[in-house]
């Protein structure tokens, strides 16, 4: 049912955005409405919203439209994610073989956290995580790790906007308690915990930084808690941090 759901207004907004982004030159309202199959007033309403969000730009005198700065930001994030995965692939593959456990590359895009890469050695005990599926970062070990390196205002926004993906049965921290957790993560430089969706399975995550010292993603290992918990955590963290540094160096 969820896969069949389609919001008509959202669909039309994307139709309008695609008309603007697909035009070879700045495009006027009448042509946008024609291409999107909308009347002018409806097209103008969607353009006004997209403009307020920074996804389209209206020429102050000509009245034509072109893509806005936020489209470029999204494209930059997509390129950054692809580059991160390309660089990380051999490194996390080596980790998976060394650990005998599943290793992942995770990123934050918008208000959600995604796994972009997974390597499962034959002996891995956890192979359930789906790539490119949006997760609520508040409820994920790597999600909280990445939130720790965001501005407080961004964390508050993500806390609110990711609620649609938050199962009601899960023990969700308050915003205040989340803030304390994020502070501890920054101090430690890594984060560990039991997987919320897989009792008994444990996850260890460390951040990957770019040349601007921004956390662009993370590398993680997941496996049975009996194998990954203390006193072995420090050994896993050392290997993960070494891998993260190698990835960061190649991203320079």
Buried (B, 14 or more C-beta within 10 A) or exposed (E): EEEEEEEEEEEBBBBBBEBBBEBEEBBBBEBBBEBBEBEEEBBBBBBEBBBEEBBBBBEEEEEBBBBBEBBEEEEEBEEBBEBBBEBBBEBBBBBBBBBBBBBBBBBBBEBBBBBBBBBBBEEBBBEEBEEEEBBBBBBBBBBBBBBBBBEEEEBBEBBEEBEEBBEEEEEBBEEEEBBEBBEEBEEEEBBBBBBBEBEEBBBBBBBBBBEEEEBBBBBBBBBBBEEBBEEEBEEBBEBBBEBBEBBBEEBE
